[in-house]
Amino acid sequence: MKIFRSTAEIGADFGPSILAIGNFDGVHAGHRQIMRRVVALARERGYTPAILTFDPHPAQVLAPDRAPKLLMTIDQRVRAMESEGIEAVFLLPFSLEFAKLTPEEFAESILAKGLQARVILVGDDFRFGYKQSGNVETLRALGQSLGFELEAISGVARHGNRISSSAIRNLVTAGNVSRACRILGAPFALEGKVVPGQGIGSKQTVPTLNLDPLNEVLPKTGVYATRTRDLDSTRSWKSITNVGYRPTFDGHTLTVETFLLDPLDNPTPIRIEVAFLKYLRDERKFENPAALKSQILKDVNVASRLHRRLAKLTVG
């Protein structure tokens, strides 16, 4: 996987590309359909399967008060793209100056010359260029003169509803992570550094890994069955995670605390990804730490049964 942050970084040996354009937040089933089409065309024609996306999100520059909170970090998005067979990702910086490019300037300088696109895939509601003045038909017409084809992909629907990043955000913030998983094609996950806790868990309840998440969207407060992965090794663990304020200890700061169901071999991970599989229960205040510990052990039993069922499904 090659990552470029400007067209100036592209070498002369890059070669023609099959290119999809979009924000791809969440990399949901609809996004994955586009990526698989990109890879299929690239293999058929001998070109590079590539993605053009923007950092930061255009709305954060043009309308920050209305910008959506993002489901994924850039690193998570890139890893998901790579898993679908994408070989090059262009993370173009989005700025007010960039936003002033006309549709014609964007298509010629970035798509045709910079990225050497031969086929471009976009959603059927794609808009681009100064004040979003360009649409799918604009890009199709420009492609005829600049030497690229255009494929506009209709959105993927589930149960009559179009899959979208905004719908997934609503599911995650409502705690419905299992349904979000089905739409995403993979579990919703938070990633970041492991940070010191207050030491209460290891002494009075159970020891946890405390995550400082980089993601902008967090699940509803509560307890979840999760899977935790060390981002710097191949280690992973079945786990349960509490997202909340630790009311039993009169906490006021939101924390993401993960208890591993498998043994933690040294060293303690520095960076982790916590994938949310199923909502188990609300966070609530207990009479004392002993009562909380008793509930945690019940949560562990519930989560362990879920993990065993998932393992059987995976093997089958």
C-alpha positions as CSV (number, residue, x, y, z in Angstrom):
1,M,0.0,0.0,0.0
2,K,1.4,3.4,-1.0
3,I,0.1,6.6,0.6
4,F,0.5,10.0,-1.1
5,R,-0.4,13.4,0.4
6,S,0.1,15.4,-2.8
7,T,0.4,14.8,-6.5
8,A,4.0,16.0,-6.3
9,E,4.9,12.7,-4.4
10,I,3.8,10.5,-7.3
11,G,6.8,9.1,-9.1
12,A,7.0,8.8,-12.9
13,D,6.6,5.0,-12.6
14,F,3.2,5.2,-10.9
15,G,1.3,4.4,-14.1
16,P,-2.4,4.7,-15.0
17,S,-5.0,4.1,-12.2
18,I,-8.5,3.0,-11.7
19,L,-9.7,5.6,-9.2
20,A,-12.5,5.9,-6.7
21,I,-13.2,9.3,-5.1
22,G,-15.0,10.0,-1.8
23,N,-14.6,10.5,1.9
24,F,-15.3,6.8,2.7
25,D,-15.9,7.4,6.4
26,G,-16.7,4.1,8.1
27,V,-15.8,2.2,4.9
28,H,-19.2,0.6,4.9
29,A,-20.7,-2.0,2.6
30,G,-21.5,0.6,-0.1
31,H,-17.9,1.9,0.0
32,R,-16.6,-1.7,-0.2
33,Q,-18.7,-2.4,-3.2
34,I,-17.0,0.5,-5.0
35,M,-13.5,-0.6,-3.9
36,R,-14.1,-4.2,-5.1
37,R,-15.2,-2.8,-8.5
38,V,-12.0,-0.7,-8.6
39,V,-9.8,-3.7,-7.9
40,A,-11.6,-5.9,-10.5
41,L,-11.2,-3.2,-13.2
42,A,-7.5,-2.7,-12.2
43,R,-6.8,-6.4,-12.5
44,E,-8.6,-6.6,-15.8
45,R,-6.7,-3.7,-17.4
46,G,-3.4,-3.9,-15.6
47,Y,-3.7,-0.6,-13.8
48,T,-3.2,0.5,-10.2
49,P,-6.4,0.3,-7.9
50,A,-6.5,3.6,-6.1
51,I,-8.5,5.9,-3.8
52,L,-8.7,9.6,-3.7
53,T,-9.9,11.0,-0.4
54,F,-9.4,14.2,1.6
55,D,-7.9,15.1,5.0
56,P,-9.4,17.0,6.7
57,H,-13.0,16.2,5.7
58,P,-14.2,19.0,3.3
59,A,-17.0,20.0,5.7
60,Q,-14.5,20.7,8.4
61,V,-13.0,23.4,6.2
62,L,-16.1,24.8,4.5
63,A,-18.8,24.5,7.2
64,P,-17.1,23.4,10.5
65,D,-20.3,24.0,12.5
66,R,-22.1,21.4,10.4
67,A,-19.2,18.9,9.9
68,P,-20.0,15.3,10.8
69,K,-18.0,13.6,13.5
70,L,-16.0,10.9,11.8
71,L,-16.4,7.2,12.5
72,M,-12.8,6.3,11.6
73,T,-9.4,7.7,11.9
74,I,-7.3,8.1,8.8
75,D,-5.2,5.0,9.7
76,Q,-8.4,2.9,10.1
77,R,-9.7,4.0,6.8
78,V,-6.4,3.2,5.0
79,R,-6.2,-0.3,6.6
80,A,-9.8,-1.0,5.5
81,M,-9.0,0.1,2.0
82,E,-5.9,-2.1,1.9
83,S,-7.9,-5.1,3.1
84,E,-10.1,-4.7,0.0
85,G,-7.1,-4.7,-2.4
86,I,-6.5,-1.0,-2.9
87,E,-2.8,-0.4,-3.6
88,A,-2.6,3.4,-3.5
89,V,-4.4,6.1,-1.4
90,F,-4.2,9.8,-2.1
91,L,-4.8,11.8,1.1
92,L,-5.1,15.2,-0.5
93,P,-5.1,18.1,2.0
94,F,-8.4,20.0,1.7
95,S,-8.1,23.7,2.1
96,L,-10.0,26.9,1.2
97,E,-7.6,27.3,-1.7
98,F,-8.2,23.8,-2.9
99,A,-11.9,24.4,-2.7
100,K,-11.6,27.2,-5.2
101,L,-10.6,24.8,-8.0
102,T,-13.2,24.7,-10.8
103,P,-14.5,21.3,-11.9
104,E,-12.4,21.6,-15.0
105,E,-9.2,22.4,-13.0
106,F,-9.8,19.6,-10.6
107,A,-10.4,17.1,-13.3
108,E,-7.5,18.1,-15.5
109,S,-4.7,18.8,-12.9
110,I,-5.6,16.2,-10.2
111,L,-7.5,13.4,-11.9
112,A,-6.1,13.2,-15.5
113,K,-2.6,14.5,-15.1
114,G,-1.7,14.0,-11.4
115,L,-3.3,10.6,-10.8
116,Q,-3.4,9.4,-14.4
117,A,-7.0,8.1,-13.9
118,R,-8.3,5.9,-16.7
119,V,-11.6,5.0,-15.0
120,I,-13.1,7.0,-12.2
121,L,-15.8,5.6,-9.8
122,V,-18.0,7.8,-7.7
123,G,-21.3,7.7,-5.9
124,D,-24.3,8.8,-8.0
125,D,-24.7,11.9,-5.8
126,F,-21.1,13.0,-6.2
127,R,-20.4,16.8,-6.3
128,F,-17.1,18.5,-6.8
129,G,-15.4,21.7,-7.7
130,Y,-16.0,25.3,-6.6
131,K,-19.2,25.6,-4.6
132,Q,-19.9,22.0,-5.6
133,S,-20.8,23.2,-9.1
134,G,-19.8,19.9,-10.7
135,N,-21.8,16.7,-10.6
136,V,-21.7,13.2,-12.2
137,E,-22.7,14.4,-15.6
138,T,-20.1,17.2,-15.5
139,L,-17.4,14.7,-14.7
140,R,-18.6,12.3,-17.4
141,A,-18.4,15.1,-20.0
142,L,-14.9,16.1,-18.8
143,G,-13.7,12.5,-19.0
144,Q,-14.6,12.4,-22.7
145,S,-12.1,15.2,-23.4
146,L,-9.5,14.3,-20.8
147,G,-9.3,10.5,-21.5
148,F,-11.1,8.8,-18.6
149,E,-14.3,6.8,-18.2
150,L,-16.8,7.4,-15.5
151,E,-18.8,4.9,-13.5
152,A,-21.5,6.3,-11.1
153,I,-22.4,3.7,-8.5
154,S,-25.8,3.7,-6.9
155,G,-26.0,3.4,-3.1
156,V,-26.4,0.0,-1.4
157,A,-29.6,-0.5,0.4
158,R,-30.5,-2.8,3.3
159,H,-34.1,-3.5,4.2
160,G,-35.1,-0.7,1.9
161,N,-32.9,1.9,3.5
162,R,-29.8,3.3,1.8
163,I,-26.6,2.6,3.7
164,S,-24.8,5.8,4.7
165,S,-22.1,7.0,7.1
166,S,-24.7,9.2,8.9
167,A,-27.0,6.2,9.5
168,I,-24.1,4.2,11.0
169,R,-23.2,7.1,13.3
170,N,-26.7,7.1,14.6
171,L,-26.6,3.3,15.3
172,V,-23.2,3.6,17.1
173,T,-24.2,6.5,19.3
174,A,-27.4,4.6,20.2
175,G,-25.4,1.6,21.2
176,N,-26.6,-0.6,18.4
177,V,-23.1,-1.8,17.5
178,S,-24.2,-5.2,16.3
179,R,-26.4,-3.8,13.6
180,A,-23.7,-1.2,12.7
181,C,-21.3,-4.2,12.3
182,R,-23.6,-5.8,9.8
183,I,-23.8,-2.6,7.7
184,L,-20.1,-1.8,8.0
185,G,-19.1,-5.3,7.1
186,A,-16.8,-5.2,10.1
187,P,-17.2,-4.2,13.7
188,F,-17.1,-0.5,14.6
189,A,-13.8,0.1,16.4
190,L,-12.0,2.7,18.5
191,E,-8.3,3.1,18.4
192,G,-5.7,5.1,20.4
193,K,-3.1,4.9,23.1
194,V,-3.3,3.0,26.3
195,V,-3.2,5.6,29.1
196,P,-2.8,5.2,32.9
197,G,-6.0,4.8,34.9
198,Q,-6.6,5.8,38.5
199,G,-5.6,2.4,39.8
200,I,-9.0,1.7,41.3
201,G,-9.9,-1.2,39.1
202,S,-6.8,-3.2,39.7
203,K,-7.3,-2.9,43.5
204,Q,-11.0,-3.0,44.0
205,T,-12.7,-4.6,40.9
206,V,-10.7,-5.9,37.9
207,P,-7.6,-4.5,36.0
208,T,-8.3,-2.8,32.7
209,L,-6.6,-1.2,29.7
210,N,-7.7,2.4,29.5
211,L,-8.0,3.7,26.0
212,D,-7.6,7.4,24.9
213,P,-9.6,7.1,21.6
214,L,-8.6,9.1,18.5
215,N,-12.1,8.6,17.0
216,E,-14.6,11.4,17.0
217,V,-17.7,9.1,17.3
218,L,-18.0,7.1,20.5
219,P,-20.6,4.5,21.3
220,K,-23.4,5.1,23.8
221,T,-22.3,4.7,27.4
222,G,-22.6,1.2,28.6
223,V,-20.9,-2.2,28.7
224,Y,-20.0,-4.1,25.5
225,A,-18.6,-7.4,24.4
226,T,-15.5,-6.4,22.4
227,R,-12.3,-7.7,20.8
228,T,-9.1,-5.9,21.6
229,R,-6.1,-5.8,19.3
230,D,-2.5,-4.6,19.8
231,L,-1.8,-2.3,16.9
232,D,2.0,-2.9,17.2
233,S,1.9,-6.7,17.1
234,T,-0.3,-9.6,16.2
235,R,-1.7,-10.1,19.7
236,S,-5.5,-9.9,20.2
237,W,-7.8,-10.7,23.1
238,K,-11.5,-11.4,23.7
239,S,-12.7,-8.6,26.0
240,I,-15.5,-6.5,27.6
241,T,-15.4,-2.7,27.5
242,N,-17.2,-0.1,29.6
243,V,-17.7,3.3,28.0
244,G,-18.8,5.7,30.7
245,Y,-18.2,7.8,33.7
246,R,-17.6,5.2,36.4
247,P,-20.5,6.3,38.6
248,T,-19.7,3.8,41.4
249,F,-16.6,5.9,42.0
250,D,-18.3,9.2,41.4
251,G,-16.4,9.8,38.1
252,H,-17.1,12.8,35.9
253,T,-14.8,12.1,33.0
254,L,-15.7,9.8,30.1
255,T,-13.5,6.7,30.0
256,V,-13.1,3.7,27.8
257,E,-12.0,0.8,30.0
258,T,-11.4,-2.7,28.6
259,F,-11.0,-5.9,30.6
260,L,-9.3,-8.7,28.8
261,L,-10.8,-12.2,29.0
262,D,-7.6,-13.8,27.7
263,P,-4.3,-13.6,29.6
264,L,-2.2,-10.5,28.9
265,D,1.4,-11.5,28.2
266,N,4.0,-8.8,28.7
267,P,4.5,-6.2,27.5
268,T,1.4,-4.1,28.0
269,P,0.3,-2.8,24.6
270,I,1.0,0.9,23.8
271,R,-1.7,1.3,21.1
272,I,-4.8,-0.8,20.8
273,E,-7.9,-1.1,18.7
274,V,-11.2,-2.0,20.5
275,A,-13.8,-3.5,18.2
276,F,-17.4,-3.4,19.6
277,L,-19.5,-6.5,19.0
278,K,-22.6,-6.3,21.1
279,Y,-24.2,-4.0,23.7
280,L,-24.6,-5.9,27.0
281,R,-26.1,-3.4,29.5
282,D,-26.4,0.2,30.7
283,E,-23.7,1.6,32.9
284,R,-25.1,2.2,36.4
285,K,-24.0,3.0,39.9
286,F,-23.5,0.1,42.4
287,E,-23.6,0.2,46.1
288,N,-19.9,-0.5,46.4
289,P,-16.9,-1.8,44.4
290,A,-17.7,-5.4,45.5
291,A,-21.1,-5.3,43.9
292,L,-19.6,-3.8,40.8
293,K,-17.0,-6.6,40.6
294,S,-19.8,-9.2,41.0
295,Q,-21.6,-7.7,38.0
296,I,-18.5,-7.5,36.0
297,L,-18.0,-11.2,36.5
298,K,-21.5,-11.8,35.2
299,D,-20.8,-9.6,32.2
300,V,-17.7,-11.7,31.6
301,N,-19.8,-14.9,31.5
302,V,-22.2,-13.3,29.0
303,A,-19.5,-12.0,26.8
304,S,-17.6,-15.3,26.9
305,R,-20.6,-17.2,25.6
306,L,-21.0,-14.6,22.8
307,H,-17.3,-15.0,21.8
308,R,-17.7,-18.8,21.7
309,R,-20.7,-18.5,19.4
310,L,-18.8,-16.1,17.1
311,A,-15.8,-18.4,17.1
312,K,-18.0,-21.3,15.9
313,L,-19.6,-19.2,13.2
314,T,-16.1,-18.2,12.0
315,V,-14.9,-21.7,11.9
316,G,-18.0,-22.9,10.2
